[in-house]
Amino acid sequence: MKITILGSGDAFGSGGRFNTCLHVEAGTDRMLLDCGATSLVALNKAGIARNPISTLLFTHFHGDHFGGLPAFLLDAQFLSRRSETLTIAGPVGVEHRALHALEADFPGSSSNRWRFPISFVEVTPEAPATLAGFSVEAFPMVHDERAGPCQGYRLARDGKIFAFSGDTAWTQALIPLAAGADALLVECYTYDQVLTNHLDYRSLAAHRGELATPRIILTHMSPAMLAHEAPLPEERAFDGMVITP
């Protein structure tokens, strides 16, 4: 399993970073875990072809995680000339959200006669799935239910487990999400400012002993968190970082 962080930024592109987008691959299988508004630019910059990507899996429906979907679909239709099935997966309501996003960004596009089949899959804590050859489990996160349900995911394949929180404040659900994972990519928006919908570093550090994973990588950092240059025991994500659990 190989995860390339194409976008490690927050909603505002702090630090010049792209919105959240992870390219996940194993063997010939490819998926994107989140596809924020800047993701097509990030894919082009990284030289990653879109057609081999079989699946887009979303943690929630905020623009910095979900907003790249309309452009990805239109690229598939008109530039990449996709013919293979594209699976669009995520929390309950993913099909409705996808069609709404298409209409908002490109009016009339939701009724396109797509040159490729599109399959929608809802992944919930009660209904895990197999996507692009990965076993996927969902965990409820605490972020913004207007853009949710908001979820974190565990991806398992070939004896390796990668966990990703998506956006969340501290929640006990992070403990089973991380348990036994080879790597946990977790949002860490602020250093010591406690928010109701994002995680701060001090809260994360206070619970570090409960997270049974040997490797924690911080992402989705605000300007204040990016400016905190003191050494930390955790790694900090950056655009282009490669994780091999």
N, C-alpha and C positions, 0 to 999 in steps of 0.2 A: 504494500500500500504506500502510495506517495501522495502527499497533499502539498500543493503549491498555493501559497497565500497571494492571490492576485490583488486583493484589496484588504487592507487592515485598518482602514480609517473609520471615522465616525460619520455622522450624517452631513457634516460640514466640510469634509475633506481636510480636516486639521492636519497640519504638517505636510500638506501636499499629497496626502495618501488617497488612494482610491477607496470607494465604498466597499463594503464587505462582499467578497467573492472568493471561494475556495475551489480550486480545481483538484478533484480527487480521482486517482487512477490506480488500477491494478490490472496487470496483463493488458488486454486490449480494451478493457472497460473504462469509461470516462463519465464523470458526472460533475455538475457544479452544485456546490452547497452554498446557497444564497447567490443572488445575481443583482447587486445594487445598481443604481442608476448609471454609474460610470463603468460598468463591467465590460461592455463591448470595447471601450477604449483600452481597458486593461488587457483583455484577450488579444486585441490587435498588437498592443505593445509587446506582449509576451510571445507573439507568433503562434498562438494556439488555434488550430483549426476548430471550427464549431461542429461540423458534421459528425465527427467521432464521439461527440458528447451526446449520450443517449438520454440523460436525465437531468432535470433541474429540480433540486430539493430546497424548499424554503422553510426558514425558521418562523417567519412572521411576515406581515404585509406592509411594513414601512418601506418608503422609497429607497432608503440606503441599503436595503436587503432584497427588495423585490422589484424596484423600479426599472431594472434593466431588462425585464422580461419582454415588454413590447418590442424594443429594438432587436432583441435576440430573435424573436419570431419573424419580424420583417426581414432581417438579414437572412434567415433560413429560407424565406420565401423568394427573395429577389436577388440576393448576392451569392450566398452559399449554395442555393438551388438544392436544398435538402430533399431527400426522398425517403430516408429512414424515419421510423416512428420516433417521436419525441415524447418522453414522459415528463409531465409537470406534476410534481408531488409537493405536499405540504400539509398544513393543518386543515381542519374541517373548513370548507368553503373555498378551497383553492381554485376550483373551476370558476365560480362566480367572480372571485377577485381578479383572476386572470383576464376574463372577458371585460370586466369593468375597466381594468388598467389599459387594455387595448383601445377601448372606446375613448378614454380620457386623453390618451397620447396621440392616437391616430384615428379620428372619428370614422366610423364605417368599417374599420379593419376587423372587428370581431366576427363579421359575416364573410370574411374572405373565403374563397375556395382554396384551402391549403393544399399545396402539392405533396404534403407529407401527412401521415396520420398523427393525431395528437391524442395522447392518453392522459387522463387526470387520475391521480391516486391520492386519497386522503390517508395520512399517516397519523395515528393518535397513540397515546399511551396504552390504550386498550387494543390497538390494531397495528402491530409492527408490520413491516413490509420487507420484501427483497427488491432492491432497486439497483440496476446496473451491476448485479452480482454481489452487492453488499447487503448484509443483514442490517436493518435499520430499526432502532428502537427510539421512541419519542418520550421526552420527559417534560412535564409542565413547568414553564418558567414564569417569573413575575416581572412583567414589563409594561404592556399597554394592551388591554383586552380589546380596545377599539381596532387594533391592528393584529388581532390574534384569532384564535388562541396562539400564544407565543410558546415556542417549544425549543428545547435543546435535543440533540441527537447523539446516539452512539452508533458508529459504523463499525461493523466487524467483518473481517475477511482474513482467511489464511492464518488464523490464530492471533491476529492483531486487532486491537480495538482503539479507535480514535473517537474522542468525545469533544463536542462543541456546544457551548452554552447558548449561542445566539445572544440576544440582549436580555439582561435580567438583573434585578436586585438580588441580594443574598436570599436564597431559599434553601430549605432542607433538601429539595429535589436535586440540588447540585451534588449531594453526597452519593446517591446511587448512580447519578450520571457519570461521576468520576471513578466509581469503584472498579478497580481492576483494569482501568484503561491504561494503555501504554503512553498516551499523551492526552492532555486536556487543554484545549484552546478556550480561554474564558475571557469574556469582556471585563475590562477594568477601566471604567470611564474616568473616575477621579481618584485622587490619592487619599484624602481624608474627609471629603465632603460627602456626607451620607445623603443619598437620593432615594426616592421611593421606587424608581424604575430603572436604575442603573447600579452597577456594583462599584464600590470604592475599594481601594487597595487595603486599607486598614481592616475592613470587615472581612475581606478575603483572607488576610494574614491571620486574623483571629480564629478562623475556621480551618486553617491549613492542615492541621493534624487530622481533621475529619475526612479529608479528600485523599482517598487511597489510590493515588497515582504517582509515579515517580517523576513525572514531567508536567509542569504547568507553564503555559505560554500565555501572556497577556496581550489582548488586542482591543480594538475599538476605543482607543485612548483619546481623551480630551486634550486641548492645548496644555492645561495645567499638569496633567499626568505625563504628557510627552516632555514637559519642561523639568520634571522631577528626575534629575540625573544621578541621584545617589544609587549605588549598587543595590540590587535586589536579588534574592535567591531564585526568583522566577525569571524565565526568559521573556523578552519583549518581541512581539511580532513586528514584521516590517513587510512592505510590498516586495514580493519576489522570494520571500522565505520559503524554504522547502522543509517539510516535516516527513520523516520516514519512521512511523511507529515501530 
